[in-house]
Amino acid sequence: MISHANEIAESVKRILETIPSEVTLVAAAKTRTLGEIEAAIQAGVTHIGYNYIQEALPVIQTIGSRVTWHMIGHLQRNKAKLAVQYFDMIETVDSWRLAETLDRRCANVGKAMSVLVEINSGRESNKTGLLPEDVDELIRKMSALEHLHVEGLMTMGPRFGNPEASRPYFRATRAAFERLGGLNLPNVTMQYLSMGMSNSYRIAIEEGANIVRIGTRLFGER
Ligand SMILES: *Cc1c(COP(=O)(O)O)cnc(C)c1O
């Protein structure tokens, strides 16, 4: 355990040294133990991402607001209330129905929530996220939701293949990010572009990402 904590600390430091200071590292924590997560925090991780509400809740309850919590997995509407209660940013809004539900849940508790819109840039049918051609319409509608602040875009990129194969999808997402920012819609500021994982984060940063979500390279193989 001790040596694994040391390995995690080394990995965190290495990544924090190699990414530009304006890029936020989100540690993708699915399947990791509390000890592993604490080791990452000790080493300088300040943002943690979870895919599943059920897995995240006990960890967030234990660790609390020492770090910023990102929802990075597909969010079901029946979990919107918990997501609003426990997370600081929801990166995976991909439908009007979800956006509307989140807004209502935020209104109930008087919270303003930072959200990103997830784009299925690789157009993979087994993946969540909005098709690129549908993003404008959703963001225009979301602009009317008082309790959600649309702060950027998130994408996974294609799951398979050489990380270099993700580059065109990252580039297209960056172009959408720039274009949407130029619309100057109320409640919409294109500040965060979340793309890149363990094998692709360097390419994502080259293509403009300022949030990277990294699991394996911090914690080891799952
Ligand atoms: C697991 C996960 C990551 C990190 O993946 P690694 O390849 O382990 O770095 C990033 N984003 C999302 C949405 C994930 O589910």
Ligand as a Chemical Component Dictionary entry (heavy atoms), coordinates in Angstrom:
data_LIG
# 
_chem_comp.id                   LIG 
_chem_comp.type                 NON-POLYMER 
_chem_comp.pdbx_formal_charge   0 
_chem_comp.three_letter_code    LIG 
# 
loop_
_chem_comp_atom.comp_id 
_chem_comp_atom.atom_id 
_chem_comp_atom.alt_atom_id 
_chem_comp_atom.type_symbol 
_chem_comp_atom.charge 
_chem_comp_atom.model_Cartn_x 
_chem_comp_atom.model_Cartn_y 
_chem_comp_atom.model_Cartn_z 
_chem_comp_atom.pdbx_ordinal 
LIG C1 C1 C 0 -12.091 6.557  -16.993 1  
LIG C2 C2 C 0 -12.311 7.863  -17.643 2  
LIG C3 C3 C 0 -11.235 8.708  -17.934 3  
LIG C4 C4 C 0 -9.799  8.350  -17.684 4  
LIG O1 O1 O 0 -9.415  7.251  -18.450 5  
LIG P1 P1 P 0 -7.919  6.673  -18.384 6  
LIG O2 O2 O 0 -7.707  6.052  -19.702 7  
LIG O3 O3 O 0 -7.910  5.685  -17.250 8  
LIG O4 O4 O 0 -7.021  7.811  -18.121 9  
LIG C5 C5 C 0 -11.524 9.941  -18.511 10 
LIG N1 N1 N 0 -12.788 10.328 -18.778 11 
LIG C6 C6 C 0 -13.831 9.540  -18.515 12 
LIG C7 C7 C 0 -15.198 10.021 -18.842 13 
LIG C8 C8 C 0 -13.638 8.286  -17.943 14 
LIG O5 O5 O 0 -14.690 7.495  -17.692 15 
# 
loop_
_chem_comp_bond.comp_id 
_chem_comp_bond.atom_id_1 
_chem_comp_bond.atom_id_2 
_chem_comp_bond.value_order 
_chem_comp_bond.pdbx_ordinal 
LIG C1 C2 SING 1  
LIG C2 C3 SING 2  
LIG C2 C8 DOUB 3  
LIG C3 C4 SING 4  
LIG C3 C5 DOUB 5  
LIG C4 O1 SING 6  
LIG O1 P1 SING 7  
LIG P1 O2 DOUB 8  
LIG P1 O3 SING 9  
LIG P1 O4 SING 10 
LIG C5 N1 SING 11 
LIG N1 C6 DOUB 12 
LIG C6 C7 SING 13 
LIG C6 C8 SING 14 
LIG C8 O5 SING 15 
# 
